[in-house]
Amino acid sequence: MGKALDLATTESRTLVRDEVHYRARAFGPDARQLSLLIVNLSAAGLMARCDLSYGVGDRLRVTLPVVGVVVAEIRWALGGRIGCELDVAIPLPEYYELLAVLLKAK
């Protein structure tokens, strides 16, 4: 039953994700540097492609333009993709500035 609840929670998220294509530098829970390809983003989370295997509950430090380093918890991982929730949501004015930079970099 826990799995169904988690899936329902994921499907009912209220923040729309914006499509981006941005290579970000991050550090995993083992302090190893890794490269993420962020494919969508909201003020509260992101989805990325990642070559290294991390699990649900692991925490990453991701460097983003405009906002700097954000800490994110992996909420799901599947086939080289991870979905993360940010510890602290990005304030909307900064988020829109970040989004403008990421979309320009495409």
N, C-alpha and C positions, 0 to 999 in steps of 0.2 A: 504494500500500500504506500510506503514511503516514496517509492519511485514514481508512482502515478501523481502523488502530490507535488513532487519536485518538477515533473514535466508540466503539470497544470500551472504551477507558479511561473515557470519559464515562459510558457506560451501566453500568459496574461500580463507580461511586463507592460508598463504604461509608457515608457520612454521609447520613442521611435529611434532606431539606429540609422545613422547616416553612412552611406557607402563611401569608403575611402580606399586608398591603396598607398600605404605608407610603411616604409621600413624603419623600425624603431630599435634602438638598443635597449636591452633590458638585462637584469640580473636575476637569476633564479634563487630559490631558497638555499642552494648550495654555494652561492656567491659566484657561480660561473656566469660569464657574460654570454648572452645569446642574442640572436637577431630575430625579431618578430616581424611578420608582414601583417599589419593591422588592416583588416578588410572592412570592418564596420565599427562604429563608435557612437556612443551617446555620452551625455554628461556624467553618467553613472557607471558605464562599463564599456567593454570592447570585445570583439572577436578577432582572433589572430591565427595565422598559420605559424607553426613552430616545429623545428626539426627535433628538438629534444623532448623527451618524455617527462612530463610532470603530471601530478595527479590532483584530483579535486582536493581543495583545502590548502594546496601549496600557494605561497605568496611570491609575487614578482614585483620588482621595482622597475618601472618603465619610464624612459626619458622621452618626453614629448616637447615639441616646440611650444612657445608661449607659456605653458604652465609648469615646465620643468619635470621633476621626478614625481610620479604618482605610484602609490602602492595599490596593488590589485590582488584579489584572491581568486584563484581558479575555481569556477563553479561547475564547469564540465569540461571534459577532454574527450575528443573522438577523432580518430584518423588524421592526426597531425594538426588538428584545430583545437583551440581552447577558447572558452568563454569566460570572461573575467568580470568581477564586480569591483569597482574602485572603493577603497576604504572611505574616501571623502569625495563626494560628487564635485565636479568642476563647476564653479559658479557660471551661470549662463553667459554673462558678457565675455568672460575668458574663453568659454567653450566655443562661442561663435567666432572669436578671433582665431582660436586654434583650428577650427574647421576651415576657415578661409585660407589659412596657411597650408593645411593638408591638401585641400582641393586644388590649390594653385600648383602644388608640387607634383600633381598627377601627370 
